[in-house]
Amino acid sequence: MKKSLGILLLLVTSGFMIGGGGTYLVHLATSSNDNNTLTVPGAVLGSQITEEVSTPSAEADRSRDPISTSNIQSVSRIDDPSLEKDSFQRKLAIYSYVAGLSEQQVAKELQRSLDHELELSRSVLVEFQTALIERLATLNPSSAMDFVTEQKDLGRDFVTLNSWGVRLSDSLGITTSSKPFVQSVFKEWALSDRKSAMQNAKSFKADIKNEALAGILASLTDEPLTTYRTIAKEFGDEEQGLDFYVRSFSSKRVDDAKAIWEEIATFVEPYNPNHLEAMGNVLKQWFQQDGMSALDQVRASALHEVVKGSVVNSLLWMAAEENPHQAFQYALNMPSQGMYSQPLSSVVSVWAESDPQAAYQAATSIEQSGRRDSLQRQVVSVWATNEPYYFIENLESFPPQMRDVGSSSALQSIAVTSPQEAAEIALEQIEGGFGALSFVPTSILRHWIDQDTEAAIQWVLNGPVSEDNRYSWVSALATNLVNTDPRRAFDIALQQPISERVGGMYMPALEAQILGQIVYQDFDLAVELLPKVREGSSRSQAYTSVGSQYINLGQSSKAVDLGLKLTANEQTQYFQSIAYTWASIDASGLVESFKNLPTAEIRSNLAQTLTSQWMKDNFTEAQLEVLKSYVSDSD
């Protein structure tokens, strides 16, 4: 096989993680196709495949088989660009095609796909190869396993698998393996001949054997715990048998949920998401069978506290959907730490969706406390999000402390579809003060800029915004616009008066804030725009943003040169500001550069800061001695 084979096969493995539905399609299709057709439907790949061998019985079956090869063209060709975004149609088209292939044809198509002969998008190609391997595993599992284990080059090149969030690179000393293939092959093998699959699995070395065991265990359906244990013991890994037994309950229906829970509770690993999913499914059914008594028994059990907390909240969530008042009273009587109660929070979240008025009254009925305020705010937020106009119209009927949080939620909800309307309402709401609504313009303008950038800009700059509220709206406009048009966002910021105190608080000049965002999006543009920042106490902040990024990029000499362009007062603030980043990234470089700092006063003040208790851990003893030599006697 060519080296590219390994890379492409590695990509195929991501498909196995989500390919259960595809396997089902293979079985569904082959159940009617295997005995009467050897069709390679050229209609699916256009002119790339022309071979077709059919039997009379196959022709007869096509009229009644909903996914037979004669119907594929009406489903979709696998080179159809629309399959890139439609995962269901992609699976249907690919698995319908692959289901009709013989073992020899599967091998041929695998090779064609690996040799880049097929003009398919990456996602379609990966799914196509996945289906081919799964088909081979159903036809000849031994051959499929041989094919997998022959791939010696898997993981030799840098690969990013976004679906797993994993990076594999020789430079990191990490390589991948064929494990997902092994699991899939042995699962298919065990479904048709468990005994043969087990015998063959035992012939491999330990790592492959363990993955083969995982595939065999995954093939089990409605088997008792003893079966899982017996199989796993034969491979010397009873723990894996217990693991797969617990996981087998992730979605299945059970007759006696309480008995199953009592059986698997001792095996559940508290930080294993597969186990928690299985436990949740069983407990949901237990609750449906026995009601609130299931909650009592779970709380009284010896479950790990992490598991117990998770499942209790899940059960309360279900209880709140059926009888929210009962669930609320139950949660209210549960012990809690401090003012926050996760059980109560879970209940009111559900209740507020179905009957916010009743949920609010229930929250209000408890004793005055921080907990009551928290629950009220939670209900109001959900209520206002779901019924924004009702809340705005009845604002005065809510306590003053609830109005801001409700108005915020309502305005953000309206802004999703009608941002200008939300903005006009917001002008009235925040007139005369910002309070808890100060961030609402940012949320509204995010939606408006996405929908109609020019209209949003014109409304903010030339519309009804008063001088008192202008800074808030222009700041929100520029902050959102910087993501799509950073230069224009900076220019808008430059046109605003420098008012570094807003609402009694210090606020840096807007262009300094915007430049700080541009630094991380387009550093070259940030360097270009930096000289345009106006003089004032915020200029050193803008220079600090650029200087710190120079240090992050390993260009500390440029950071020093940049600081030399500032006034003496600005230099003091600048070098103090970049010191922490510099010390944490390149302590030795900072010490070496000390002699290049502009004045003895700056060197002394900075050395004193760096040798203080909270900064000194960045340096060696020798480096600290050098820094201390710069501290003047007067300091």
PyMOL commands that set and color helices and strands:
alter all, ss='L'
color gray80, all
select helices_A, chain A and resi 3-16+20-33+42-48+56-62+69-75+81-84+87-98+103-114+122-139+141-149+170-172+179-201+206-218+225-234+238-247+257-267+273-290+293-300+305-322+324-332+342-354+356-365+370-386+388-393+395-397+400-415+419-429+435-437+440-451+453-462+467-481+486-494+510-521+523-532+539-552+556-563+568-585+587-596+600-610+616-618+621-628
alter helices_A, ss='H'
color red, helices_A
select strands_A, chain A and resi 37-38+53-54+159-161+166-168+501-502+505-506
alter strands_A, ss='S'
color yellow, strands_A
deselect
rebuild
show_as cartoon
